[in-house]
Amino acid sequence: MTTNTQEVSIRRLSMDEIDVFRCIRLEALSREPSSFASRFEDWVNLPDEEWRQRLNNPVFVAFLNDQPIGMMGLARHRPSKMAHRAALISVYVRKSQRGTGIAENLLNAVADYARSVGVLQLELAVSAENPAALCFYRRHGFVEAGRIPCGFLHDDKEIDEVAMVRRLSR
């Protein structure tokens, strides 16, 4: 994939790439604080071992000129009767790179990985006040499964959380 004549690559981070993970995650939390359940303050002072543990869940990162510009993680449900389900987490693309296909490529990489490990259904939670994200997910086959009133509290504002699902083809 190219953007502005520069090559974008997407790959899963290894356990040794905590600095890359830290960089893009903290950027996401600081630039889009209302888009995440976590706060920047929850993550900024985590020790390296905690960052490494969080990479136990697969995290895919988009790079432009070797710099991270987007990310998408996958958290698989652990109970055996739910192991066919996984949640998209930590979804972020730098504002200057939105609309270039990077989010779609990240989603495709995560979905391909999920299929390869037996996941049949992707799930996510998104703020009801994020129309661009809702539109993106709908465009890519996600359907609303329900809403949690006041699922998020951001700056003392109550925001509904939209639960969405997408079945994966085998």
Stockholm file with secondary structure:
# STOCKHOLM 1.0

chainA/1-170         MTTNTQEVSIRRLSMDEIDVFRCIRLEALSREPSSFASRFEDWVNLPDEEWRQRLNNPVFVAFLNDQPIGMMGLARHRPSKMAHRAALISVYVRKSQRGTGIAENLLNAVADYARSVGVLQLELAVSAENPAALCFYRRHGFVEAGRIPCGFLHDDKEIDEVAMVRRLSR
#=GR chainA/1-170 SS CEETTEEEEEEECCTTCHHHHHHHHHHHHHHCGGGCSSCHHHHTTCCHHHHHHHTTSCEEEEEETTEEEEEEEEEECCSGGGTTEEEEEEEEECGGGTTSSHHHHHHHHHHHHHHHTTCCEEEEEEETTCHHHHHHHHHTTCEEEEEEEEEEEETTEEEEEEEEEEECCC
#=GC SS_cons         CEETTEEEEEEECCTTCHHHHHHHHHHHHHHCGGGCSSCHHHHTTCCHHHHHHHTTSCEEEEEETTEEEEEEEEEECCSGGGTTEEEEEEEEECGGGTTSSHHHHHHHHHHHHHHHTTCCEEEEEEETTCHHHHHHHHHTTCEEEEEEEEEEEETTEEEEEEEEEEECCC
//
